[in-house]
Amino acid sequence: MSAETGVRKGIKITADEAASLDPQQIAVLLPDASPQTEVEGQTFCTSIQCPYCGKSGRCNTDPMPGKYYRCINCGALFRS
């Protein structure tokens, strides 16, 4: 995670990798007006930046390495 912005940058995936994913493996990012650094309920929220369009969104789960996300702006699939 970048110490300056508090936003993790996503990693692009291949078309074959995207096509082989089970839809239940894909989390959709939530709108992110500003980077989240506080606890919402009992879940820590982290901002993640789409590697395709650069738009940031937040996840309501810990972005473990290898977790897949769909960008809220361009719809691209990527992993954390």
Residue pairs with C-beta under 8 A, 6 or more apart in sequence:
1 7
1 8
1 46
2 8
2 9
5 35
5 47
6 35
6 37
6 47
7 35
7 47
7 48
7 49
7 56
8 46
8 47
8 48
8 49
8 63
8 80
9 48
9 49
9 51
10 48
10 49
10 50
10 51
10 69
10 78
10 79
10 80
11 51
11 78
11 79
11 80
12 51
12 52
12 78
13 68
13 77
13 78
13 79
18 77
21 68
21 77
25 68
26 68
26 69
26 70
26 77
27 59
27 61
27 67
27 68
27 69
27 70
28 69
28 70
28 72
29 48
29 50
29 57
29 58
29 59
29 69
29 70
29 71
29 72
30 57
30 58
30 59
30 60
30 72
31 57
31 58
31 72
32 47
32 56
32 57
32 58
35 47
35 56
35 58
36 45
36 46
36 47
36 58
38 45
39 45
40 60
43 60
43 61
44 62
45 58
45 59
45 60
46 58
46 59
46 62
46 63
47 56
47 57
47 58
48 56
48 57
48 58
48 59
48 63
48 69
48 80
49 55
49 56
50 56
50 57
50 71
50 73
50 74
50 76
50 78
51 76
51 78
52 71
52 74
52 76
52 78
53 71
53 73
53 74
53 76
55 71
55 72
55 73
55 74
57 69
57 71
57 72
57 73
59 69
61 67
63 69
63 80
64 80
65 79
65 80
66 79
66 80
67 79
67 80
68 77
68 78
68 79
69 77
69 78
69 79
69 80
70 76
70 77
71 77
71 78
